[in-house]
C-alpha cells in the first residue's frame, strides 16, 4: 500500500480511501485462495523436535536482536 496523496478536499480523500479499501479486499481474497495451495507455515507450536534440531544452526536468540537502549520515533504531520 502506498502512502496517501495530499488532499485538500474531504470528498476526494474519502474517495481515495474507499478505492484503497476495495483494492485491499480484492488482494486479500486472491491471497486467501493462493494460501490454500501453499503448505502450512511452521510455528513454534507445530515444529517437531526433529525439525528443531535441523533448524538449530539458524536459530537467533531474541536478545541478540534487541537494542541496548530503547528508542522511539514519532512523526507528527501538521
Protein Blocks (a to p, Z undefined) as FASTA:
>chain_A
ZZddddfbfklmmmmmmmmmmmmmmmmmmmmmmmmmpccdddfklpcfklmmmmmmmpcc
fklmpcfbdcddddddZZ
